[in-house]
Amino acid sequence: MTNTPPVCNYEGSDYQTSFWDQANRAYEDAAEAVALRRMLPASGELMLELGAGAGRNTHRYAGYKKIVLVDYSRTQLEQAQKRLGRDARLVFVAADVYRLPFVDGLFDGATMIRTLHHMADAPLALQQVERVMQTDGTFILEYASKQNLKAIARWLLGKQQWNPFTPEPVEFAALNFDFHPKAIRDWLGEVGFRIERTLTVSHLRMDLFKKLIPLKLLVAMDSLFSLTGNLWQLTPSVFVKNTATKQKPVAAGFFRCPACESAKLTEAGEVVICDDCHKTYSRVDGIYDFRVDGIK
Ligand SMILES: [Zn+2]
């Protein structure tokens, strides 16, 4: 087994409540909803929601017949399950993005929102996403941009050490990264995605605006500014719609063993057993656990 980069773990976190529900994030949430509406295909077969957390965005993928929610944290998925119910169209999977437990070419849709932000090796994560996508599948990526107006102003005023215009990521807190838009474009292209559209989001993410401007107007203004996203990106949050371009055969199977990459897995009660390396993974209370530290 090869070593993979460290993972940001939200295990036991009350992120959904403290960040989204109580902290005046209605604007960010609504602005993301607008971007997703503009980018999502009207319908699809199988959606991979990476970094699904407590399932805040899952209802926005209702056009897909089946949605696979992936998060590294099992407790986040438990919250998602509670929120969304045990719907047969939903599959809950605790897994490491660097070892996605799915066969090649499986999904026709994927999203990764507010998640790349925590990736120490973003190109490797994007490569894994591309691997599990069908040819012509749609991948919507949101990332945190280092080249935003606030960071530029702070840098020009000498209040910030790091340069917002250079291509390398900045780790402003442990396992929290902001990326340069050009670096993201280059990585997406290198792993086999073609960028279709870019939307900038959260132009007005400042407490002052949130206080002064009614939410509906704030979101309407943001959705208008957002349309210049193909031309320049100066917001803290950027959405990119991509098409997977690599030619792949039709996927055979569904899960694959994250340890030995075999697609021969047998589900038996509350465990999933790899027929090749014989490792077992748990499937307790409707949540698959394919994390490496779950390997026995
Ligand atoms: Zn195996």
Boltz pocket constraint, residues with backbone or C-beta under 6 A from the ligand:
constraints:
  - pocket:
      binder: B
      contacts: [[A, 257], [A, 258], [A, 259], [A, 260], [A, 261], [A, 262], [A, 274], [A, 275], [A, 276], [A, 277], [A, 278], [A, 279]]
      max_distance: 6.0
